[in-house]
Amino acid sequence: MKQLFYLLILLVFFACKDKKEQVETTEKAEKVYDMYTPSEMANLMNEMYAYNQQLKQDIIEGKIPTEFPEKFLNIHNAQLSDFKSRNVTFKSFSNLYIEAEKEIFNANSKVPLETRFNNAVGICISCHTTECTGPIPRIKKLIIK
Ligand code: HEC
């Protein structure tokens, strides 16, 4: 009788342990599922956004930007989210954007700085109308009025 009692305790103990492990594994699985890993391109875009936000502030305060961030050239080869690929339109928008952004740093330009900045932001928006429209309202906030 006593032995049976111990057996019961053991059974309950193991049953309980099993359950706990199961809960832990489903929790882990959910975590993996919830984890959103941004693509290289998404990271670059967020950097470009933050950089241009600061640039806008500097321009408004009358500071002259001096150095084009070479990192932005990665727009040509940063890895995209799996479901996307580069087509001809995308490539030409990348070139247009880099040229426009470089113009912001062109000290010899006769075009007002605000206009050059807004041109670059305009190309962000143009490319986004063809590629991913979600961030457009956010990007529009970069325009200097
Ligand atoms: C040549 C096309 C192109 C240009 C130019 C472009 N983008 Fe993007 N942008 C994309 C694509 C494509 C994605 C989606 C990236 C992905 O999911 O891999 C994206 C994503 C984003 C995102 C969302 C990132 C995220 O966390 O998912 C933001 C914000 C963004 N871009 C802002 C900008 C800003 C600001 C500029 C200009 C300074 C700009 N983009 C210029 C194509 C472009």
Boltz pocket constraint, residues with backbone or C-beta under 6 A from the ligand:
constraints:
  - pocket:
      binder: B
      contacts: [[A, 38], [A, 39], [A, 40], [A, 41], [A, 42], [A, 43], [A, 45], [A, 46], [A, 48], [A, 49], [A, 52], [A, 79], [A, 80], [A, 81], [A, 84], [A, 89], [A, 90], [A, 91], [A, 93], [A, 94], [A, 97], [A, 120], [A, 121], [A, 123], [A, 124], [A, 125], [A, 127], [A, 128], [A, 131], [A, 132], [A, 135], [A, 138], [A, 139]]
      max_distance: 6.0
